[in-house]
Amino acid sequence: MSNVSRKIAKKYRYLFYGFLSLSVFSGSGFWLLRNFAMVEGDFGPESHFLQYPFLQLHGFAAFMMLMALGSIFTSHVSKTWTLGKAKKSGITLMSFIIFSLLSAYSLYYLVGEDWHTLLGNSHAVVGLLLPTLLIVHIKIARKSRKKKAHYHSKTKKRAH
């Protein structure tokens, strides 16, 4: 039997949850400041002074979250993939994370202003949905685990 566990070590879970929370908070703050908090400067509308620090914090949190996710991916995903439990929610979660990665890279390096608003808003919506998708994925997995434990306890009682 492999020494890789289906259960994610607490330190990696908490790191991932913490940096995901920080990423959602800082990304939301950046998005709100960018879209609703322009200030009047000497030469017209300017970005709010906190917009760039929020973006810096968001980038940091996203990178750290991805490092924690890497440790989760190498153990949890490889071990649970063949079990098929919570697979659809896991694929959806990973798809949203991959979209977030690709859209962030594109916002920085690839798209022009004509696509920037649409992609930026899409990135924000997907980012806001990530915690909800993670909660759904966890609940599906736990429900599946409880059903399995209940089934095994019934079969043990019948054997005696």
C-alpha positions in Angstrom: 0.0 0.0 0.0 1.2 3.5 -0.9 2.4 5.8 1.9 0.5 8.7 0.1 -2.7 9.4 1.9 -6.1 10.5 0.5 -6.4 12.9 3.5 -4.5 16.1 3.0 -2.2 17.0 5.9 -3.6 19.8 8.1 -0.7 22.1 7.5 -1.2 22.0 3.7 -5.0 22.4 4.0 -4.7 25.3 6.3 -2.0 27.0 4.2 -4.2 26.5 1.1 -7.3 27.8 2.9 -5.5 30.8 4.3 -3.9 31.8 1.1 -7.1 31.2 -0.8 -8.9 33.5 1.6 -6.2 36.1 1.3 -6.3 35.8 -2.5 -10.1 36.2 -2.6 -10.0 39.2 -0.2 -7.1 41.0 -1.9 -8.5 40.2 -5.4 -11.9 41.5 -4.4 -10.4 44.6 -2.9 -8.4 45.3 -6.1 -11.4 44.7 -8.3 -13.6 47.0 -6.3 -11.0 49.7 -6.2 -10.3 49.4 -9.9 -14.0 49.6 -10.9 -15.5 51.9 -8.3 -12.9 53.9 -6.5 -11.2 56.1 -9.1 -10.1 59.4 -7.6 -9.8 62.8 -9.3 -6.2 63.7 -9.9 -4.5 66.8 -11.3 -4.9 65.4 -14.8 -8.2 63.5 -14.5 -9.3 60.2 -13.0 -6.6 58.2 -11.3 -6.4 54.8 -9.6 -7.0 54.7 -5.9 -3.7 54.7 -4.0 -4.5 51.2 -2.5 -5.2 49.6 -5.8 -1.6 48.6 -6.5 -0.9 47.3 -3.0 -4.0 45.1 -3.2 -2.8 43.7 -6.5 0.6 43.0 -5.1 -0.9 41.2 -2.1 -3.2 39.3 -4.5 -0.3 38.1 -6.6 1.7 37.0 -3.5 -1.3 35.1 -2.1 -2.1 33.5 -5.4 1.5 32.2 -5.8 1.6 30.9 -2.2 -1.8 29.2 -2.7 -0.5 27.5 -5.8 2.5 26.2 -3.9 0.2 24.7 -1.3 -2.0 23.4 -4.0 1.0 21.7 -5.6 1.6 19.6 -2.5 -2.1 18.8 -2.4 -2.1 17.9 -6.1 0.8 15.5 -5.8 -0.7 13.5 -2.9 -4.5 13.9 -2.7 -5.4 14.1 -6.4 -3.2 11.2 -7.5 -4.5 9.0 -4.7 -8.2 9.8 -5.0 -8.5 10.0 -8.8 -9.1 6.3 -9.3 -11.7 6.2 -6.5 -14.1 8.4 -8.5 -15.6 10.0 -5.4 -16.1 13.8 -5.8 -14.4 13.5 -9.1 -16.7 15.9 -10.9 -16.5 18.6 -8.3 -12.7 18.1 -8.2 -12.4 18.5 -12.0 -14.6 21.6 -11.8 -12.5 23.0 -9.0 -9.3 22.3 -10.9 -10.8 23.8 -14.1 -11.6 27.0 -12.3 -8.1 27.2 -10.8 -6.5 26.6 -14.2 -8.8 29.3 -15.7 -7.7 31.6 -12.9 -4.0 30.9 -13.7 -4.4 31.4 -17.4 -6.5 34.5 -17.1 -4.1 36.1 -14.6 -1.2 35.4 -16.9 -3.2 36.7 -19.9 -4.2 39.9 -18.0 -0.6 40.7 -17.3 1.1 39.7 -20.5 -1.2 38.8 -23.4 -4.5 40.7 -23.8 -5.0 44.3 -24.9 -7.4 46.8 -23.4 -10.3 45.6 -25.6 -10.2 42.2 -23.8 -8.9 43.3 -20.5 -12.3 44.3 -18.9 -14.1 41.1 -20.0 -11.2 38.8 -18.9 -10.7 40.7 -15.7 -14.3 40.5 -14.7 -14.4 36.8 -15.7 -11.3 36.2 -13.5 -13.0 38.0 -10.6 -16.2 36.0 -10.9 -14.3 32.7 -11.1 -12.1 33.7 -8.1 -15.2 34.5 -6.0 -16.7 31.1 -6.9 -13.6 29.2 -5.9 -14.3 29.0 -2.1 -17.8 27.9 -2.8 -16.7 25.2 -5.1 -14.1 24.0 -2.6 -16.8 23.8 0.1 -19.0 21.8 -2.2 -16.1 19.5 -3.1 -15.3 18.9 0.5 -19.0 18.2 1.4 -19.4 15.7 -1.4 -16.2 13.9 -0.4 -17.2 13.8 3.3 -20.7 12.5 2.4 -19.2 9.8 0.3 -16.8 8.9 3.1 -19.6 8.7 5.7 -21.7 6.4 3.4 -18.7 4.1 3.0 -18.1 4.0 6.7 -21.8 3.4 7.4 -21.8 0.5 4.8 -18.7 -1.1 6.3 -20.1 -0.9 9.9 -23.3 -2.7 8.7 -21.3 -5.4 6.9 -19.1 -6.0 10.0 -22.2 -6.4 12.2 -23.7 -9.0 9.8 -20.4 -11.0 9.8 -20.6 -11.4 13.6 
